[in-house]
């Protein structure tokens, strides 16, 4: 199952901001649509879509069984009525990251950066889903999607700040931060 994020003139999510964190930004758009389908959704007419990013949910990487169990127990599902705020954070990591072995990436990801352990404290208030797109020829390696209630906006800011301060983040060569609110 593919998930396609289309930035354009219409969609269920209103774009509040698009900010480059590292590298080139995405083009400003007023709305975002999210399409789940058996194929990557085609762009709409150029007048309706400025950009399209696609990815797939894949198996968890860099995760050991106890961590997977903890994540599954704490993770909230997407689409909760109260979670009217969202963030789409496309990320591309450097060639140096991909040249590391799986074990070396795991060591940086968890043993040094504590990505999983530190993130657990933000669940279930913040729901998340990671979409992989590196092997699809997309401009990013990952599309991180987060949903949260408005009262958890500062908690989300803390999570993002914590993740960007890790050693793992030093391997990021492009990241864009897209903030959204669900249209009612």
N, CA, C and O of each residue as an XYZ file, in Angstrom:
736
protein
N       0.848     -1.181      0.000
C       0.000      0.000      0.000
C       0.892      1.242      0.000
O       1.772      1.389      0.848
N       0.654      2.114     -0.946
C       1.399      3.365     -1.056
C       0.614      4.492     -0.385
O      -0.617      4.482     -0.355
N       1.343      5.447      0.144
C       0.730      6.672      0.642
C       1.356      7.824     -0.116
O       2.578      7.954     -0.186
N       0.501      8.654     -0.679
C       0.958      9.801     -1.460
C       0.476     11.076     -0.787
O      -0.704     11.224     -0.469
N       1.407     11.989     -0.578
C       1.104     13.308     -0.019
C       1.187     14.296     -1.176
O       2.233     14.440     -1.809
N       0.068     14.979     -1.446
C       0.027     15.934     -2.551
C      -0.197     17.340     -2.005
O      -1.235     17.640     -1.415
N       0.785     18.178     -2.213
C       0.661     19.575     -1.830
C       0.067     20.361     -2.968
O       0.597     20.346     -4.079
N      -1.028     21.050     -2.707
C      -1.672     21.782     -3.791
C      -2.770     22.705     -3.316
O      -2.685     23.300     -2.242
N      -3.808     22.816     -4.137
C      -4.893     23.754     -3.898
C      -6.023     23.193     -3.050
O      -6.868     23.945     -2.563
N      -6.044     21.867     -2.870
C      -7.134     21.275     -2.088
C      -6.622     20.079     -1.303
O      -5.582     19.502     -1.620
N      -7.376     19.722     -0.275
C      -7.022     18.568      0.542
C      -7.628     18.707      1.922
O      -8.114     19.774      2.297
N      -7.596     17.627      2.668
C      -8.194     17.604      4.002
C      -7.367     18.361      5.031
O      -7.858     18.676      6.115
N      -6.114     18.655      4.697
C      -5.234     19.354      5.635
C      -4.865     20.731      5.084
O      -4.450     20.858      3.932
N      -5.022     21.764      5.923
C      -4.598     23.119      5.556
C      -3.156     23.298      6.013
O      -2.824     23.007      7.162
N      -2.314     23.770      5.128
C      -0.903     23.979      5.452
C      -0.769     25.272      6.246
O      -1.191     26.338      5.798
N      -0.178     25.160      7.425
C       0.072     26.314      8.291
C       1.433     26.918      7.956
O       1.587     28.138      7.910
N       2.429     26.039      7.720
C       3.767     26.519      7.383
C       4.558     25.417      6.679
O       4.321     24.224      6.871
N       5.496     25.864      5.866
C       6.479     24.978      5.246
C       7.821     25.648      5.460
O       8.053     26.762      4.989
N       8.717     24.955      6.181
C      10.004     25.554      6.506
C      11.133     24.577      6.214
O      11.092     23.427      6.652
N      12.142     25.029      5.476
C      13.309     24.167      5.288
C      14.100     24.117      6.592
O      14.423     25.161      7.160
N      14.409     22.933      7.062
C      15.241     22.778      8.254
C      16.691     22.635      7.817
O      17.600     23.186      8.437
N      16.890     21.886      6.739
C      18.221     21.693      6.168
C      18.034     21.425      4.676
O      17.272     20.539      4.290
N      18.722     22.183      3.854
C      18.596     22.000      2.415
C      17.408     22.753      1.847
O      16.835     23.636      2.487
N      17.056     22.379      0.627
C      15.998     23.037     -0.133
C      14.611     22.756      0.459
O      14.351     21.660      0.956
N      13.740     23.742      0.398
C      12.371     23.612      0.892
C      11.483     22.965     -0.168
O      11.943     22.613     -1.255
N      10.236     22.819      0.161
C       9.191     22.461     -0.797
C       8.455     23.739     -1.159
O       8.462     24.704     -0.395
N       7.836     23.747     -2.295
C       7.075     24.911     -2.751
C       5.883     25.153     -1.822
O       5.238     24.203     -1.379
N       5.595     26.400     -1.532
C       4.460     26.761     -0.670
C       3.149     26.365     -1.329
O       2.949     26.587     -2.523
N       2.265     25.781     -0.543
C       0.939     25.372     -1.005
C      -0.060     25.649      0.110
O       0.331     25.708      1.276
N      -1.341     25.821     -0.216
C      -2.331     26.055      0.831
C      -2.871     24.775      1.485
O      -3.346     24.819      2.620
N      -2.801     23.636      0.780
C      -3.445     22.418      1.286
C      -2.615     21.178      0.993
O      -1.704     21.183      0.165
N      -2.969     20.112      1.711
C      -2.322     18.819      1.517
C      -3.384     17.731      1.509
O      -4.262     17.698      2.372
N      -3.295     16.844      0.529
C      -4.162     15.667      0.522
C      -3.285     14.446      0.759
O      -2.125     14.411      0.347
N      -3.847     13.451      1.423
C      -3.149     12.201      1.714
C      -3.960     11.083      1.076
O      -5.136     10.898      1.392
N      -3.322     10.337      0.173
C      -4.000      9.284     -0.573
C      -3.330      7.947     -0.267
O      -2.122      7.794     -0.450
N      -4.119      6.981      0.200
C      -3.643      5.620      0.437
C      -4.207      4.750     -0.680
O      -5.423      4.667     -0.852
N      -3.310      4.092     -1.453
C      -3.788      3.285     -2.573
C      -2.772      2.209     -2.943
O      -1.659      2.169     -2.419
N      -3.184      1.350     -3.850
C      -2.325      0.251     -4.299
C      -1.214      0.724     -5.235
O      -0.293     -0.038     -5.530
N      -1.286      1.949     -5.695
C      -0.262      2.527     -6.562
C      -0.008      3.961     -6.103
O      -0.836      4.568     -5.424
N       1.142      4.481     -6.486
C       1.442      5.873     -6.160
C       0.457      6.748     -6.914
O       0.325      6.648     -8.134
N      -0.232      7.605     -6.178
C      -1.233      8.478     -6.793
C      -0.542      9.457     -7.738
O       0.476     10.061     -7.400
N      -1.109      9.594     -8.903
C      -0.571     10.535     -9.876
C      -0.805     11.958     -9.402
O      -1.740     12.230     -8.649
N       0.057     12.865     -9.853
C      -0.208     14.268     -9.523
C      -1.519     14.695    -10.174
O      -1.895     14.193    -11.234
N      -2.191     15.609     -9.537
C      -3.366     16.200    -10.168
C      -2.873     17.178    -11.234
O      -1.673     17.249    -11.497
N      -3.751     17.904    -11.826
C      -3.347     18.902    -12.810
C      -2.339     19.857    -12.184
O      -2.447     20.166    -10.997
N      -1.368     20.330    -12.950
C      -0.368     21.250    -12.395
C      -0.988     22.444    -11.675
O      -0.388     22.982    -10.744
N      -2.155     22.854    -12.084
C      -2.806     23.992    -11.421
C      -3.323     23.607    -10.035
O      -3.623     24.485     -9.226
N      -3.431     22.301     -9.750
C      -3.956     21.844     -8.466
C      -2.895     21.257     -7.546
O      -3.085     21.239     -6.330
N      -1.771     20.771     -8.099
C      -0.733     20.131     -7.300
C       0.623     20.754     -7.584
O       1.037     20.833     -8.741
N       1.318     21.195     -6.547
C       2.649     21.759     -6.708
C       3.732     20.714     -6.487
O       4.797     20.784     -7.100
N       3.465     19.733     -5.607
C       4.430     18.667     -5.365
C       3.717     17.417     -4.876
O       2.607     17.470     -4.345
N       4.394     16.286     -5.074
C       3.858     14.997     -4.686
C       4.987     14.170     -4.095
O       6.047     14.036     -4.706
N       4.764     13.613     -2.908
C       5.739     12.749     -2.246
C       5.042     11.438     -1.923
O       3.904     11.440     -1.452
N       5.709     10.325     -2.169
C       5.087      9.026     -1.938
C       6.020      8.110     -1.164
O       7.242      8.198     -1.281
N       5.420      7.230     -0.372
C       6.189      6.260      0.387
C       5.343      5.056      0.748
O       4.145      5.011      0.468
N       5.981      4.086      1.370
C       5.301      2.875      1.812
C       5.650      2.612      3.268
O       6.749      2.916      3.730
N       4.686      2.040      3.976
C       4.954      1.563      5.325
C       5.738      0.271      5.157
O       5.356     -0.586      4.359
N       6.804      0.125      5.882
C       7.647     -1.057      5.772
C       7.850     -1.646      7.163
O       7.333     -1.123      8.150
N       8.591     -2.719      7.231
C       8.880     -3.296      8.547
C       9.769     -2.342      9.344
O      10.509     -1.543      8.771
N       9.687     -2.435     10.654
C      10.504     -1.579     11.511
C      11.973     -1.945     11.362
O      12.336     -3.121     11.322
N      12.797     -0.934     11.282
C      14.238     -1.142     11.182
C      14.908     -0.627     12.444
O      14.378      0.252     13.124
N      16.064     -1.173     12.753
C      16.888     -0.752     13.892
C      16.193     -0.983     15.228
O      16.585     -0.397     16.238
N      15.169     -1.829     15.246
C      14.375     -2.057     16.442
C      14.558     -3.489     16.925
O      14.500     -4.433     16.137
N      14.778     -3.640     18.216
C      14.854     -4.968     18.819
C      13.481     -5.330     19.368
O      12.651     -4.447     19.585
N      13.230     -6.613     19.595
C      11.910     -7.109     20.004
C      11.326     -6.354     21.209
O      10.174     -5.928     21.134
N      12.063     -6.168     22.315
C      11.456     -5.435     23.446
C      11.029     -4.013     23.081
O      10.009     -3.526     23.567
N      11.806     -3.353     22.229
C      11.458     -1.999     21.786
C      10.210     -2.022     20.918
O       9.342     -1.158     21.045
N      10.121     -3.007     20.040
C       8.940     -3.134     19.179
C       7.695     -3.350     20.025
O       6.651     -2.756     19.755
N       7.795     -4.183     21.031
C       6.672     -4.447     21.925
C       6.255     -3.170     22.653
O       5.065     -2.878     22.769
N       7.232     -2.412     23.140
C       6.933     -1.145     23.827
C       6.262     -0.150     22.880
O       5.278      0.493     23.248
N       6.784     -0.026     21.677
C       6.208      0.897     20.700
C       4.768      0.526     20.364
O       3.891      1.389     20.330
N       4.530     -0.750     20.116
C       3.181     -1.192     19.765
C       2.203     -0.961     20.908
O       1.043     -0.627     20.665
N       2.647     -1.130     22.148
C       1.776     -0.931     23.306
C       1.454      0.545     23.534
O       0.367      0.877     24.007
N       2.389      1.426     23.201
C       2.218      2.852     23.505
C       1.672      3.670     22.342
O       1.085      4.730     22.560
N       1.852      3.202     21.125
C       1.503      3.985     19.936
C      -0.001      4.151     19.771
O      -0.756      3.181     19.849
N      -0.420      5.365     19.546
C      -1.823      5.651     19.209
C      -1.982      5.544     17.698
O      -1.020      5.720     16.951
N      -3.181      5.260     17.259
C      -3.456      5.182     15.835
C      -3.614      6.552     15.204
O      -3.899      7.536     15.886
N      -3.427      6.601     13.915
C      -3.659      7.837     13.173
C      -5.159      8.033     12.985
O      -5.936      7.084     13.090
N      -5.555      9.260     12.710
C      -6.948      9.546     12.411
C      -7.837      9.779     13.618
O      -9.060      9.803     13.484
N      -7.247      9.952     14.795
C      -8.059     10.236     15.988
C      -8.735     11.601     15.831
O      -8.119     12.552     15.349
N      -9.978     11.689     16.231
C     -10.751     12.928     16.065
C     -10.076     14.127     16.732
O     -10.077     15.226     16.178
N      -9.503     13.920     17.913
C      -8.888     15.030     18.643
C      -7.547     15.466     18.051
O      -7.061     16.550     18.370
N      -6.947     14.645     17.201
C      -5.638     14.952     16.620
C      -5.818     15.770     15.344
O      -5.670     15.254     14.237
N      -6.135     17.031     15.511
C      -6.408     17.898     14.366
C      -5.175     18.653     13.868
O      -5.261     19.436     12.921
N      -4.037     18.416     14.506
C      -2.771     19.000     14.059
C      -1.897     17.879     13.509
O      -1.971     16.738     13.965
N      -1.076     18.214     12.531
C      -0.182     17.212     11.941
C       1.101     17.886     11.473
O       1.184     19.105     11.327
N       2.088     17.041     11.249
C       3.340     17.492     10.651
C       3.797     16.421      9.668
O       3.777     15.229      9.973
N       4.202     16.861      8.501
C       4.840     16.001      7.516
C       6.289     16.463      7.460
O       6.569     17.622      7.153
N       7.211     15.546      7.759
C       8.622     15.905      7.767
C       9.382     14.956      6.839
O       9.798     13.873      7.251
N       9.560     15.378      5.577
C      10.366     14.591      4.648
C      11.850     14.746      5.003
O      12.317     15.843      5.312
N      12.577     13.627      4.952
C      13.992     13.617      5.340
C      14.800     12.829      4.313
O      14.391     11.754      3.875
N      15.948     13.378      3.940
C      16.915     12.639      3.137
C      18.223     12.608      3.918
O      18.724     13.644      4.356
N      18.765     11.416      4.085
C      20.032     11.272      4.789
C      21.180     11.228      3.781
O      20.978     10.970      2.595
N      22.367     11.481      4.275
C      23.553     11.581      3.424
C      24.036     10.213      2.955
O      23.653      9.176      3.498
N      24.881     10.238      1.940
C      25.494      9.001      1.454
C      26.296      8.338      2.567
O      26.372      7.111      2.624
N      26.897      9.135      3.454
C      27.678      8.568      4.569
C      26.802      7.678      5.453
O      27.271      6.652      5.946
N      25.542      8.054      5.658
C      24.613      7.231      6.449
C      24.385      5.887      5.766
O      24.449      4.836      6.403
N      24.122      5.934      4.473
C      23.801      4.718      3.738
C      25.014      3.834      3.507
O      24.861      2.648      3.214
N      26.210      4.381      3.632
C      27.426      3.576      3.527
C      27.704      2.785      4.801
O      28.491      1.838      4.785
N      27.065      3.167      5.900
C      27.224      2.426      7.158
C      26.511      1.081      7.056
O      25.564      0.932      6.284
N      26.961      0.123      7.821
C      26.253     -1.157      7.873
C      24.990     -0.992      8.711
O      24.830     -0.002      9.425
N      24.112     -1.959      8.614
C      22.885     -1.965      9.419
C      23.224     -1.840     10.914
O      22.576     -1.086     11.640
N      24.237     -2.581     11.363
C      24.629     -2.553     12.774
C      25.170     -1.184     13.173
O      24.897     -0.708     14.275
N      25.930     -0.553     12.293
C      26.460      0.782     12.591
C      25.331      1.805     12.661
O      25.333      2.678     13.529
N      24.370      1.699     11.750
C      23.226      2.624     11.793
C      22.413      2.400     13.062
O      21.971      3.368     13.681
N      22.205      1.145     13.465
C      21.476      0.835     14.712
C      22.198      1.467     15.906
O      21.554      2.041     16.784
N      23.522      1.364     15.942
C      24.292      1.908     17.060
C      24.069      3.422     17.172
O      23.875      3.952     18.266
N      24.100      4.099     16.035
C      23.875      5.555     16.044
C      22.417      5.858     16.365
O      22.135      6.733     17.183
N      21.493      5.149     15.734
C      20.058      5.377     15.877
C      19.587      5.222     17.325
O      18.876      6.081     17.847
N      19.985      4.131     17.964
C      19.458      3.879     19.307
C      20.510      3.944     20.402
O      20.297      4.615     21.412
N      21.634      3.271     20.234
C      22.618      3.216     21.315
C      23.183      4.597     21.641
O      23.449      4.899     22.804
N      23.367      5.441     20.615
C      23.922      6.770     20.838
C      22.847      7.865     20.837
O      22.876      8.757     21.684
N      21.912      7.802     19.906
C      20.895      8.858     19.795
C      19.649      8.573     20.626
O      18.877      9.492     20.896
N      19.435      7.342     21.032
C      18.282      6.950     21.852
C      16.955      7.338     21.202
O      16.020      7.764     21.879
N      16.890      7.185     19.887
C      15.721      7.580     19.105
C      14.442      6.933     19.649
O      13.452      7.626     19.882
N      14.456      5.632     19.850
C      13.259      4.919     20.311
C      12.988      5.215     21.776
O      11.886      5.630     22.135
N      13.983      5.006     22.620
C      13.795      5.170     24.064
C      13.313      6.575     24.413
O      12.395      6.733     25.218
N      13.917      7.580     23.823
C      13.528      8.962     24.126
C      12.158      9.300     23.543
O      11.409     10.074     24.138
N      11.827      8.730     22.391
C      10.542      9.021     21.744
C       9.357      8.397     22.466
O       8.239      8.903     22.370
N       9.585      7.315     23.183
C       8.486      6.631     23.869
C       7.730      7.544     24.831
O       6.526      7.379     25.026
N       8.427      8.503     25.432
C       7.763      9.393     26.390
C       6.708     10.294     25.738
O       5.887     10.888     26.437
N       6.725     10.399     24.413
C       5.780     11.259     23.701
C       4.543     10.501     23.208
O       3.612     11.096     22.666
N       4.548      9.203     23.402
C       3.425      8.359     22.998
C       2.517      8.127     24.197
O       3.029      8.022     25.312
N       1.240      8.043     24.039
C       0.445      8.059     22.826
C      -0.032      9.453     22.409
O      -0.802      9.569     21.456
N       0.406     10.512     23.098
C      -0.076     11.861     22.765
C       0.201     12.234     21.315
O      -0.581     12.939     20.678
N       1.324     11.751     20.809
C       1.692     12.025     19.424
C       1.706     10.691     18.678
O       2.458      9.781     19.027
N       0.878     10.589     17.661
C       0.858      9.402     16.816
C       1.811      9.646     15.653
O       1.965     10.772     15.180
N       2.449      8.567     15.201
C       3.401      8.745     14.108
C       3.380      7.532     13.186
O       3.027      6.418     13.571
N       3.781      7.815     11.934
C       3.956      6.754     10.952
C       5.118      7.155     10.059
O       5.193      8.293      9.597
N       6.010      6.229      9.822
C       7.146      6.474      8.940
C       6.888      5.780      7.611
O       6.546      4.598      7.564
N       7.060      6.533      6.536
C       6.910      6.000      5.189
C       8.293      5.976      4.540
O       9.004      6.981      4.553
N       8.672      4.840      3.977
C       9.965      4.694      3.317
C       9.801      5.012      1.837
O       8.838      4.581      1.204
N      10.752      5.771      1.288
C      10.643      6.133     -0.123
C      11.992      6.153     -0.836
O      12.060      6.505     -2.014
N      13.044      5.789     -0.154
C      14.392      5.799     -0.750
C      14.463      4.954     -2.021
O      15.051      5.377     -3.016
N      13.875      3.781     -1.991
C      13.970      2.870     -3.134
C      12.892      3.102     -4.183
O      12.783      2.332     -5.137
N      12.097      4.149     -4.021
C      11.037      4.458     -4.984
C      11.444      5.561     -5.962
O      10.654      5.962     -6.816
N      12.676      6.049     -5.834
C      13.126      7.127     -6.710
C      12.590      8.486     -6.288
O      12.585      9.428     -7.081
N      12.146      8.590     -5.064
C      11.605      9.845     -4.543
C      12.748     10.767     -4.092
O      13.872     10.297     -3.912
N      12.486     12.054     -3.909
C      13.550     12.986     -3.514
C      13.959     12.884     -2.039
O      14.951     13.485     -1.629
N      13.194     12.122     -1.242
C      13.509     11.940      0.177
C      13.635     10.446      0.467
O      13.156      9.610     -0.298
N      14.284     10.127      1.578
C      14.416      8.733      2.018
C      13.237      8.298      2.868
O      12.800      7.148      2.810
N      12.724      9.238      3.665
C      11.630      8.957      4.599
C      10.641     10.112      4.599
O      11.002     11.265      4.362
N       9.394      9.777      4.868
C       8.364     10.777      5.116
C       7.820     10.461      6.505
O       7.150      9.447      6.698
N       8.108     11.321      7.460
C       7.622     11.116      8.824
C       6.319     11.905      8.984
O       6.285     13.114      8.758
N       5.256     11.210      9.374
C       3.935     11.816      9.550
C       3.560     11.736     11.014
O       3.605     10.660     11.612
N       3.189     12.865     11.598
C       2.802     12.936     13.002
C       1.425     13.571     13.109
O       1.111     14.502     12.367
N       0.597     13.073     14.033
C      -0.693     13.684     14.332
C      -0.796     13.867     15.838
O      -0.356     13.019     16.614
N      -1.396     15.007     16.244
C      -1.518     15.304     17.666
C      -2.627     16.331     17.883
O      -3.000     17.069     16.971
N      -3.139     16.359     19.100
C      -4.167     17.330     19.472
C      -3.505     18.698     19.687
O      -2.324     18.760     20.031
N      -4.246     19.787     19.490
C      -3.664     21.121     19.659
C      -2.989     21.324     21.019
O      -1.962     21.998     21.102
N      -3.552     20.752     22.076
C      -2.948     20.933     23.401
C      -1.600     20.220     23.532
O      -0.889     20.435     24.514
N      -1.237     19.380     22.566
C       0.059     18.692     22.597
C       1.079     19.302     21.636
O       2.105     18.690     21.341
N       0.789     20.517     21.146
C       1.692     21.161     20.187
C       3.083     21.399     20.788
O       4.083     21.176     20.107
N       3.166     21.835     22.015
C       4.479     22.070     22.639
C       5.203     20.754     22.892
O       6.429     20.696     22.798
N       4.472     19.717     23.207
C       5.060     18.393     23.380
C       5.689     17.938     22.052
O       6.781     17.370     22.038
N       4.989     18.195     20.944
C       5.542     17.853     19.642
C       6.808     18.657     19.362
O       7.780     18.115     18.836
N       6.806     19.941     19.709
C       8.005     20.773     19.521
C       9.179     20.195     20.303
O      10.305     20.177     19.804
N       8.928     19.725     21.520
C       9.985     19.106     22.330
C      10.531     17.854     21.650
O      11.742     17.637     21.616
N       9.631     17.033     21.109
C      10.046     15.811     20.418
C      10.950     16.138     19.237
O      12.018     15.544     19.092
N      10.538     17.067     18.402
C      11.316     17.432     17.214
C      12.669     18.020     17.624
O      13.695     17.695     17.028
N      12.667     18.866     18.619
C      13.921     19.464     19.100
C      14.871     18.386     19.606
O      16.066     18.419     19.312
N      14.344     17.436     20.363
C      15.158     16.348     20.898
C      15.760     15.519     19.766
O      16.953     15.219     19.795
N      14.957     15.144     18.769
C      15.458     14.324     17.672
C      16.503     15.056     16.837
O      17.468     14.448     16.374
N      16.314     16.351     16.645
C      17.274     17.125     15.836
C      18.584     17.390     16.573
O      19.552     17.840     15.961
N      18.628     17.123     17.858
C      19.854     17.319     18.643
C      20.690     16.043     18.743
O      21.727     16.040     19.406
N      20.259     14.966     18.100
C      20.958     13.688     18.222
C      22.067     13.550     17.180
O      22.111     14.281     16.190
N      22.958     12.595     17.432
C      23.999     12.295     16.452
C      23.394     11.821     15.136
O      23.905     12.131     14.060
N      22.308     11.073     15.230
C      21.647     10.581     14.018
C      21.322     11.730     13.068
O      21.485     11.597     11.855
N      20.858     12.869     13.618
C      20.442     13.989     12.775
C      21.619     14.602     12.012
O      21.405     15.275     11.003
N      22.852     14.386     12.468
C      23.997     14.948     11.738
C      24.131     14.332     10.355
O      24.842     14.867      9.505
N      23.451     13.206     10.118
C      23.477     12.554      8.809
C      22.369     13.053      7.882
O      22.283     12.613      6.736
N      21.534     13.952      8.355
C      20.456     14.497      7.526
C      21.038     15.561      6.603
O      21.725     16.477      7.055
N      20.758     15.433      5.294
C      21.222     16.459      4.365
C      20.079     17.319      3.829
O      20.305     18.409      3.302
N      18.845     16.817      3.970
C      17.689     17.630      3.585
C      16.516     17.268      4.484
O      16.203     16.094      4.679
N      15.881     18.283      5.022
C      14.682     18.091      5.849
C      13.788     19.313      5.693
O      14.250     20.453      5.733
N      12.511     19.051      5.518
C      11.508     20.105      5.416
C      10.465     19.845      6.483
O      10.092     18.696      6.717
N       9.997     20.880      7.123
C       9.011     20.763      8.195
C       7.701     21.391      7.706
O       7.607     22.608      7.553
N       6.698     20.549      7.464
C       5.380     21.007      6.983
C       4.387     20.841      8.123
O       4.155     19.723      8.583
N       3.798     21.940      8.585
C       2.824     21.889      9.673
C       1.424     22.085      9.116
O       1.209     22.879      8.199
N       0.467     21.341      9.690
C      -0.875     21.306      9.123
C      -1.946     21.279     10.203
O      -1.690     20.905     11.348
N      -3.145     21.682      9.816
C      -4.345     21.494     10.647
C      -5.424     20.892      9.749
O      -5.532     21.218      8.567
N      -6.210     20.011     10.341
C      -7.248     19.352      9.573
C      -8.368     20.331      9.291
O      -8.815     21.051     10.183
N      -8.818     20.356      8.048
C      -9.962     21.182      7.656
C     -11.232     20.528      8.205
O     -11.381     19.307      8.158
N     -12.117     21.329      8.710
C     -13.355     20.791      9.269
C     -14.484     20.918      8.276
O     -15.611     20.516      8.568
